Amino acid sequence: MTLPPAAVPVVAGLFGLLLGSFLNVCIFRLPRGVSVVWPASACGGCKRELRWFENIPVVSWVVLGARCARCKAPISIQYPLVEAVTAVLFVVVAAVTPVSPLLAARLIFVCALIVLFTIDLEHQILPNVITLPGIGVGLAFALLGPPGWRAALLGALLGGGLLYATAAGYYLLRKEEGLGMGDVKMLAMIGAFLGWQAVLLTLVLASFSGALIGLLLIALQRGSMKYALPFGTFLALGALVAMLAGQPIIDWYAGFY
């Protein structure tokens, strides 16, 4: 059965809501080296296994009053936020992308970005289990549709190569690390999914937004010139913009020349 075009974003949003619950599991467990499939979800306080009706995305958090039903331990607002954001992004992507391999690729890409954004923001790490397979998945989908395998391969090489050269140059000059290899692998993954033009735009957007936040923190006396910002969070935001609005931005910039 073929869905009416208007129904595709709705179905995608519901699927995103459900998948957001699994992304929360990944966000919590991957930095801790714990399996994402076993054991079942449990309360972080009393360790009681959650019942099915305590795992309904967003709804359970609201009904339970953001607390465990047994021990009353608080449940982080991160859980419903991740679920809601996943649903919203799935709706947006499905609304602007035809039903095709490109839609599947973009939805998978969104999931990877959400997990990497949140983990890097909290732990300042970008797990290889997401970035490295992500490069392969992006290149595989490029064989079936945009951006095409040549642009995807060049994007992966250019994205990873540019950040690697930047990190190596910074280390040679300052004798300390300025960028982690996680950022390098993440940008290579972004290039594999989006192609070389979009990966350059992603890097520009991430660098600009990161610099603005860094200057704001310094102005508010919350950081210094050596304050380590989680660059992966800015790469994720830049990649979302590049995916959804990259071509108009590139065309607008090219109009100046």
Secondary structure, 3 states (H helix, E strand, C coil): CCCCCCHHHHHHHHHHHHHHHHHHHHHHHHHHCCCCCCCCCECCCCCCECCHHHCCCCHHHHHCCCECCCCCCECCCHHHHHHHHHHHHHHHHHHHCCCCHHHHHHHHHHHHHHHHHHHHHHHCCCCHHHHHHHHHHHHHHHCCCCCCHHHHHHHHHHHHHHHHHHHHHHHHHHCCCCCCHHHHHHHHHHHHHHCHHHHHHHHHHHHHHHHHHHHHHHHCCCCCCCCCCCHHHHHHHHHHHHHHHHHHHHHHHHCCC
